[in-house]
Amino acid sequence: MDIMSVAGWLLGIALIIFGITFDKGDPAAGVGARFIFTNLGNFFDAPSVAVVLGGTFAGLMVAFPLNCFAKIPRHLKIMIMPAKYRPQDYISQIVDLATEARVNGLLSLEGKLNETKDEFLKSSMMLVVDAVEPDKVKTLLQTELDYLDERHAQDRAFYDKAASFAPAFGMIGTLMGLVNLLKQLSDPDAIAPAMALALITTFYGSILANLIFLPISNKLKVRHEEEYLCKMIVAEGVQSIQAGDNPRFIEEKLTNLIPGVLAKKMGGGGDKGKGKEK
């Protein structure tokens, strides 16, 4: 479980509640600092929720197909309970396969591949075992990486667009409240509801954008980079095995693909980790 995602949301909510309820009191009057939880009621307004939350999802319904909404539970699972993509594990598997191929030939890899859980590694290596031409293997693997990049970018675009819609509908709610306020200045009882709609909608829109949608988009980007790096390692490793490269050379080559921080975690030193940066 990714405790940082959960802790971040809980901390954000706690700080908002703290800001709403905390009152420093009046020491001169003998009133100390306290929490006034009844203040929370001042920050709930049903029409404002409808305008901002409903409007945001209405905009998303116009902008995206239904299947994008169906992916939301899966995206939340990816955030909180992500699959583990460890570059060092993939490099180790590639080196083992390269060693096996160098000693016993490419056909000997089929048995080992049946034990592999990673479908991309398995299908990629089977192209080599089946003697597919190197140019075709390279094209197929690059196409798969490009598709992964594009698919994940489209997923993130859903939340990026939501992050732009939420403040926009918050502003719409503010304008609605101000119009109602100006039209009903002669009625004191109508001023408070209109003012609430004018102010709370902007508050809701900012929270949705900056605590919900943008963090989800960025965390999905982090998960994408983790997966993309490992798949890139697989693609490069498979092509190196097909070319008959030395296992030690393959290990060095793949390690150089890893950003410096990850390379240090693997125990790499010297010039390792100076390769492609994310």
PyMOL commands that set and color helices and strands:
alter all, ss='L'
color gray80, all
select helices_A, chain A and resi 3-21+27-29+37-43+46-63+66-70+72-80+87-104+106-113+119-129+134-183+188-243+247-255+260-265
alter helices_A, ss='H'
color red, helices_A
select strands_A, chain A and resi 22-23+34-35
alter strands_A, ss='S'
color yellow, strands_A
deselect
rebuild
show_as cartoon
